[in-house]
Amino acid sequence: MTMKHNHKYLICIVLLISIASAQCFAQSGSTWLGARAGINIGNIADTAINSGNGETLSSKTGFDIGGEFDYWFSDNFGISAQLLYVQKGGTITISDLGMTGTIGLTVSTLEIPVLLKATFGTGPLKPVFFVGPAIGLKLSASQHFVAPGQDSTESIADSVVSKTYFSIVFGAGATYALSSSMQIFLDAAYDYGLSNINAEFGKSTGPGTTDNEKINLNDIRINVGILFRLGD
């Protein structure tokens, strides 16, 4: 079984568990709709980067913004489906043979996390914990190269970066109820990339050679937002 199929099965299992839970707790459920936005500290894991050759990886700051739909099965457990525009990526610093420069990789994506949520306690301020899979759809990809006397940005061809990726999102935060039908929140999450986004992986690069470079995108995101309760 391939890793790609494992990712699909994981998402299906989480969705089935969520649907089953919703049926069990339907009588006490509540529905919320809102928006979130924040900063995104992205980094890449690249098997081709060799620190011995003067290559190092570092983070790159972007942002994410989007909408959120929450359904709480009970006072403590719920599911959240989000639709987010996310800037992912990282920075590669090259220092070799007396030459230095940086390459900033930016991948703009439309990401759909489906998260199981848990909260505890009473009162207006409550902690929230969440975990679940996400699927990302690439919108664009570019690289920004900076070196002495050089500063250029160019798009990366669609044939180089995969159109979709899978990841696991987990994190924690807090909500504060302004009223029975409106709340604000602050949370922090880690998005761990499961997919190799190198679309040319496994392809021949010449006689007797194969592209074996694996590139995964990860990020830490800190978001604020607001939610409104729908219905009674």
Secondary structure as UniProt FT lines:
FT   HELIX           3..24
FT   HELIX           26..28
FT   STRAND          30..46
FT   TURN            47..48
FT   HELIX           51..53
FT   STRAND          55..58
FT   STRAND          60..72
FT   STRAND          77..96
FT   TURN            97..98
FT   STRAND          99..119
FT   STRAND          125..147
FT   TURN            148..149
FT   STRAND          150..155
FT   TURN            158..160
FT   STRAND          164..179
FT   TURN            180..181
FT   STRAND          182..193
FT   TURN            199..202
FT   STRAND          204..206
FT   TURN            207..208
FT   STRAND          209..210
FT   STRAND          215..230
//
